[in-house]
Amino acid sequence: MSKIKTLLLSHNEISRPTARHAACSSGCQESNMTVPASRNRFYLRLMPWLLCGFMTFIVACQPSDHTSTGPTETSGGGGNTGDGGGGTGFNSKMYEQYITKLESLDVWKTEISKVLERTSSFNPALLKVLQKKTWIFVPQKLNRIDAEKMGMEFRTKDYEQYAFQTEGEIWIDSSAFNTLSPETQAYLIFHETVMDLYVQSKALAVAVKPKSLYSILTATDYPKIREATHLLMDASSGKSSDDLLVHLIGLGFDERVVGSALRTIPLEENGAKDVKSLIFWIQDKSIEESCVAKDLESNLGQEQKCSLGLSADKKTVIIKNGESSFFFELPGPELLLGYQTFHLISKEKTVRLSYLVREPEDKNGWTAISSHDLLISYSGTGQPASVRFETTSNLTPVKIWIFSKIFSLPPGIGFEF
């Protein structure tokens, strides 16, 4: 304002008649008046333009409260966010108005549901992405992700970017999406779903979370994502849901993300085969004479020198620990309730037999029904790895006896598997 005031004062001074002008108003020659009068008229005509330019300069230099949002950055889930925020959109609509529930699309009924039926082993993981992530179908071209990063060094120009992801959103070029066949639409949706699960899996192995989750993907990861997508979509392969899960885990997907590879099924012949094998191992002295005796209540255990033996009728296992002995009754065929838990990848399994046993009467004639559990663990090669005897009783010591290292015989010799 001080500059404006100064300029206005100058204007007044220029406009005010000078002393010479007043003194000579009646007697001075015209030539003496021409120069200052014309100069005043020039300044007066110039003054509005000077004031306008000066005011424009002042306004233009003031800090603005408005920040342009600019175009949405669409590659890599990043972009310039600036220091503020604001609504963004396209084609006279806010981007939020393009959010779409996949279940509302025709492709969900015709294609996606079929894939979910074939992938029961891990479709909870698929559904978590399909239903929980924000899917935005916008009629707008998306910035392309670098071809070399996607393992496509041979193709760097003539490809279209149908979709891209951030940690919470999946953006789809709806104009391109609507030109695809239903099968290809499903391919695209499951490609993005598989990518999300793969990124989550890989992130579990990263010690420090990166600023951009998708920055951890490299050119070697995208071929795995494409292979996994094709596995899900290829209905003609005849692979079971568990087969697909095994393949995914082999490609680097984490069980904690896609689903557990542990399976539990009933035992054949009620576990009679496993009991028969256990009797053979004890008779053949193929179990090392060492064990861990764990207290069931405290869960504390100590390695001890133990040995296993059988009663004359082969119905009871005798666990000897120094001078003391512990008797563990084996299950009869009518008492068995068994199942096995195995891992699809490692092939390791544990057979569990649970049953009830009536204990002998004590000196007061009291008896009890105790629960017995017999667990036999097998390595991935099918060889026995450990045997565990566990009982819970009110009258007898509460113990868990664990014997391991059942490898005295060469693998595959003397065992009936």
Secondary structure, DSSP 8 states (H G I E B T S, - for coil): -HHHHHHHHHHHHHHS--HHHHHTTTTS-HHHHHHHHHHHHHHHHHHHHHHHHHHHHHHHTS--S-----S---STT-----SS----EETTEEGGGGB--GGGSHHIIIIIHHHHHHTTTTHHHHHHHHHHSEEEEESS------TTTTT-TT-SSS----EEE-SSEEEEEHHHHTTS-HHHHHHHHHHHHHHHHHHHHHHHT-SS--SSGGGG--TTTHHHHHHHHHHHH-GGG---HHHHHHHHHHTT--HHHH---EEEEE-GGGGHHHHHHHHHHHHTT-S-S-EEEEETTT--EEEE--EEEE-TTS-EEEEEETTEEEEEE---GGG--EEEEEETTT--EEEEEEEEEE----TTS---EEEEEEEEEE-TTS-EEEEEEEEE-SSS--EEEEEE---SS-TTSS---
